[in-house]
């Protein structure tokens, strides 16, 4: 698979083969199934079903320290995120890695990224919470929509940032898409220090890891989750070389059971510091961070973000999860990126009135 992808990327005569594949892919991608969006205020979650099958849930219980999308399934029902709590045979490192999330390691000195139930109470004051207080809109159809409002707070519930997020869900028999547009508005002067742990992240199932985490507490002979994942970026980086590199998108691919699963995260040209840096680790953390320039460049440059009270910044990302007998090709991802740039539903969410 690596050789095929490299050929398609770098050898011009083979582009005609990719174009042939894409002509069929384009029609397939446009046949979208109905998305049902079901709000459950009591459970503090919103379920997303495609063709009557659970795709994911937006979970916003305060006990999670942040809203997350969990679990996340491919179109064939394969779980692509690590369990919460980890399932038997899965690694148990980094308890804050839950599903898909959006937060940052340093906001006015508070760590939103690493907060979890594993943090001792006497140390909690060093961490931040993202508390969702309003589901503003849910809508079902060919594309499902969830609009919500959250507050980024300290332990005393003082609001540093207000978050307005729109999630747009779509899919078909072999593909699932999550489009996210998030606007952060400063409720006070905010300093987001240049650090590595951010911004949009997900923790994948063990099969999509490249190798075990050094601190993983799993049986070495557990073949149910054999690691076989690999990364490829739009810039042509592969494997561990993707970490700290810049690219318009990054692909994680591998076998889960007998099926090929591809997960692509796509950056948006309107995002700050585009194309972003990739905080993509072989042990299963797949994240994109446009704000961690100092770490990723070994100090050659830096981006320390400051927002004055009332100032806003918007981030847009697309996550594509595909399954079937073939890994997503670079030209397919480029096509998906182009559709993402043109999606009218991804207008900037209105700030809370």
N, C-alpha and C positions, 0 to 999 in steps of 0.2 A: 504493500500500500504506500509506503514512504516513497519508493521509486516511482510509482505511478504519479503521485502528487507532484514530485519534483519535475518529472517530464512535462506535465501539464503546465507547470509554472514557468519553466525556463526554456523549453524547446519549442520553437514556433510551429514546426510542421504538425505538431500534435494538437494545436489549438482547434483544428477542424474537428477532431474527435470530440473535444470538450463541447464545441458548439452544437454538435449533433445530440449529445446527451442533454444539453440545456434546452433544446427546442421541445423535447418531450417534457422536461422538468417544468418549463414555464406554464404549460397547460395544466399539469398536475397540481402545481402550487396554487393556481387560481381557484381550484375547486374546494372551497372551504366548507366545513361542517358548521352546524349551528352551535353557538356557545351559550350555555345557561350560566347565569350568575345568580347565586342564591345567598342572600345575606342572613346571618344568624346572629342577632344582637346578643342573645343570651350567652352563646359560646364564644363571643368576640372573634368571629371569623366569617369569611366570605368564601364559599366553595365555587370553583370554576369547573364546569363539566363541558366536555365536547363530545357530541354524539352520545349523550347520556353516560359518559364515562368520566370519572374524576381525573382532571388534569392536575390541579393544585388547589391549595386553599391559602388565602391571605389570613394569617393568624396574628392577632394583635393583643393578646393577653399581656398584662403588665409583667407577668412572671418571666416572659421571654426577653425583657429588657429592650426589645425593638420589634417592630413588625417584620414578619418573615413570610415568604412563600414556601409552604411545606405541607405535605410531601410534594414532590414533582415527578410526574410520570411521563414517559414517552407515549406515543400514540398506541403502541402495542401493549401498554400496561406495565412496562418495565420501570421500576423505581430507579431514577437516575441520581437522586440525592442520598447522602448518608442518612441513616435512621436517626430519629430523635426520641428517646436516647438511642445510641448506636445499637444496631441489631447484632445478634450473635455472629461472631466472625468479623465484625467491622472494628476499625481502630477507634479508640476512645480519647485520643488527644484533642486539644482545642475544643472544649465544650461549648464555646461561643459560636462555633461553626455550625449553624442550623439552617438548612434549606438554602434559600436565596435571600440576601439581605442587602441593605444600603446604609452604611454609617462610616465613621471615621475615627481614627485613633487619638486625635488631639484637637479639641475644640475648646479654646480658652483653658487649656491645660487638662481638660477632662477626657478620659479615654472611653469613647462610645463603642469602639470596635471589640475590645476584649471583655466587656462586661458580661457576666453570666451568673447562674446560680452557684457556680463554684467559687466565686469571690467571697472571702470571709467578710462578715458584717463590719468588722472594724476597719476594713479597707475600702468599703463601698463609696466613701465620700470622694475617692479619686476618679470615680467612673460616672458616665452619663447614661441617661435613659431616653429612649424615644417612645413617647406615649401617644397612641392614636386615640383621639377624642371624638372624631366624627367621620363616618362614612358618608360622603357628600352625595354620591350618585352611584347606582349600579344599573347596568343595562345589558340585556341579552340580545343576541342576534348573530349575524355572520361574524361580527367581532364583539366580544364581550368587553365591557368597560367597568372599571372600579376607580372612582375618585375618592381620595381620603385626605384628611388633615391630621398631622401629628405635631407634637411639640418636643424639641430636643431640650431636655432639662437636666439640672443637677439634682443631687439628692434632696434638696429642699424645694423641689418643684419650681425653681426659677427658670424661666424659658430663655434659652440662648438663641435658638433658631426655630422658626415655624416652617414646617414642611407641608407642601401641597403636592400630591403625587397623583398622576393618572397612570393606570395600568390598562393596557389593551391586549386582549387574548384572542388568538385565532389558531386554526389548525385544520388538518385533514387526515386522511388515513395513515400517513407516514410522517407527519410533521406537526410540531407545536411551536407557537411563537408567543413570546412575551415582549411587548414594547413598554418601556417605562420612560416617563418624563417627570422629573422631580424638580420643583423650585424651592430653594432654601432662602428664607428671608430673615435677616438679622433682627432680633428683638432688642439687641444691645450691641455694642461694639464687639465684634467677633474676630478672633485670630485662629486660623486653622494652620497650625505649624506643619511644615513640610516633613511628612513621615511616610513610612512604607505601608502601613496597614489601613487600607481603604480601597475603593470606595464602594463599588458594587462587587459583591462576592457571592460565591456558592461553594458548597462542599459536596463533592460527588461521591457516588457509591464506590466501594473498594475496587471493583473491576476496572473502573476508568482511571484509577491511579496508575502512575508509571512504576512506582515501587512503594513499599511500606514506609510509613513514617517511622523514624528511628525510635520513637517512644511508643509505638503501637503495641497494644497488649492483645495480640491475636495469635492463633496457632499457625506456625510456619507451614504446616502441611494442609491447611484449610484450602481446598481447591474450589470451593463454591464461589469464591470471590477472587480468582486469580487476577493479579494486576497485569493489565496489558495496554493501558492508555498511552497516548502520545499527544503532544501539542504541535501545531503548525500555525504560524502567524502570516498575515498578509505580506510581511516583509521577507518571508522565506525562512525565518528562524524555526528551528525544530527542537523538541524536547526541552531540556533544562536551559538551552540557549534563549528560549522565549522570555524567561524571567528578566526583568529590568529593561527589555527592549521596547521600542515604540512600533505601533502598527495600527491600522484602521480596524482590524478585527483579529480575533484569535480563535482557533478551532481546537477542541479536545475531542479525540476520537478513539474508539476501541470496540472490543466485543464484550457484550454483556450476555452471557449464555451463548446461544448460537447466532444472535442478532448483532449487526453492526449498529452502533449508536454514535451520533455526532452531536456535539454541543458547540455552537458558535456564539460568541459574544461580539457584538458589533458596536463600535464607537460611532458617534455622530459628528459631522463636520462643524456644527455649531457649538460643540462642547469646548470648554476651556482647555487649552494646552493640547489640542488635537494634532496628531494622533496620540492617544494616551500611552502610558507605560503599563506593562502587564505584570501583575503580581501573581504569576501562575506557577504553582509549585507541583512537583511530581507526586507529592503525597496526597493530592486530592483537593487542595485549595485552588480555585480558579477565580481570579479577581482582576479587575481593571481599576487603575488608580491614576488619574491625571494630576494629582496634587503631590505626589511623592518624588519629585524630580531630584532632590538632593541625594537621597538614598540610591536611586536607580542610576544616577550618573557619577556615583562616587565623589560627590561634592563639587563637580565641575560647574554645576549650575543649580539654582534653587527656585522654588515657587512657594513663598509663604503668603497664604491668602488672607487678606483682611477685608471685612465687610463692616461698614458703618451702619448704625441703626437705620432700618428701613431699606437697606440695599439688598438686592436679590441676585441669585445665580441659579441658572437652570442647567440640568444634566439630562441627557437623553441616551438611552441604550436599548438595543434589541438583543434578545436571547432566542436562539433557534435550536430546537431539539429535534433531530431527525433520526429515524430508524429505518431499517430495511436491509437489502443485500449489498449496499454500497455506501461508502463514506462520502459526505458532502465534498464536492470539488470546489477549488478556489473560485472558479467563475460562477458557480451557483451561489456562493456566499456573496460575491460582488453584486449579483443580481438582487439578492435579498437586501443588501445594504442600500442599493439604489431605491428599492421600494420603501425602505424605512425612511430615507431622506424625504420622500414625497408624501408620506402618510399625513393626511390632513387632520387625523384625530390626535396627533401629537403636538397640538398647540400648547403653549405655556399654560399650566393650570392657574386659574384665578386665585389670588390670595384670599384668605378668609376675611369675610366682611365683618 
